């Protein structure tokens, strides 16, 4: 867990320094919110874009301190809510 946070901090720093655009795939919603400017949620098979969320958190980001902010928590909850509703609709 500690190594993961260190790697997230390093990735964030490198992206800011280089001004690069990156497609980052993760199943970890808090990680997606911490690192991304935009999160695309994929549907189950066939994999299509089911939703798009803009992550309007200021940069540069301290991924450790970020987790303490209310807006970060709201964004993670919003993603979880979308996924939860998607799972419910698949079970119906």
C-alpha positions in Angstrom: 0.0 0.0 0.0 2.8 2.4 0.9 4.7 1.6 -2.3 1.5 2.2 -4.4 1.1 5.7 -2.9 4.8 6.5 -3.5 4.4 5.3 -7.2 1.2 7.4 -7.6 3.1 10.5 -6.3 5.9 9.8 -8.7 3.7 9.3 -11.7 1.8 12.5 -10.9 5.0 14.4 -10.6 6.4 13.0 -13.9 3.2 13.8 -15.8 3.2 17.4 -14.5 6.9 17.8 -15.3 6.5 16.5 -18.9 3.0 17.7 -19.7 2.2 14.3 -21.0 -1.1 12.8 -21.8 -1.5 9.2 -20.5 -4.2 6.6 -20.7 -4.1 4.8 -17.3 -6.2 1.7 -16.7 -7.1 0.8 -13.2 -9.8 -0.9 -11.2 -9.0 1.2 -8.1 -11.5 4.1 -8.0 -9.6 6.2 -5.4 -6.5 5.8 -7.6 -8.4 6.9 -10.7 -9.7 10.0 -8.9 -6.2 10.9 -7.5 -4.4 10.6 -10.8 -6.9 11.5 -13.5 -8.4 14.6 -15.0 -11.1 12.5 -16.6 -12.4 9.0 -15.7 -14.1 6.8 -18.3 -16.2 3.9 -16.8 -16.4 0.9 -18.9 -19.5 -1.4 -19.1 -19.3 -5.1 -18.8 -19.2 -7.1 -22.0 -19.1 -5.8 -24.5 -16.8 -3.2 -23.1 -18.1 0.2 -24.0 -17.8 3.6 -22.3 -20.7 3.7 -19.9 -20.0 7.0 -18.2 -17.5 9.9 -18.2 -16.6 11.9 -15.1 -14.5 15.1 -15.0 -12.1 15.2 -12.1 -11.9 18.8 -11.2 -9.3 18.7 -8.6 -6.4 21.3 -8.8 -3.0 20.3 -9.9 -0.3 19.7 -8.8 -1.9 17.0 -6.5 -0.5 15.6 -3.4 -2.2 12.2 -3.5 -1.8 11.6 0.2 -3.2 15.0 1.3 -5.9 14.8 -1.4 -7.5 11.8 0.3 -8.4 14.0 3.3 -10.4 16.6 1.2 -14.2 16.4 1.0 -14.4 16.9 -2.7 -12.1 13.9 -3.3 -14.5 11.8 -1.2 -17.5 13.1 -3.1 -15.9 12.1 -6.5 -15.0 8.6 -5.3 -18.5 8.2 -3.9 -20.0 9.4 -7.2 -18.0 6.7 -9.1 -19.0 4.0 -6.7 -22.7 5.1 -7.0 -22.6 4.8 -10.7 -21.0 1.3 -10.6 -23.5 0.2 -7.9 -26.4 1.3 -10.0 -24.9 -0.4 -13.1 -24.5 -3.7 -11.2 -28.1 -3.5 -9.9 -29.4 -3.0 -13.5 -27.5 -6.1 -14.7 -29.1 -8.2 -11.9 -32.6 -7.1 -12.8 
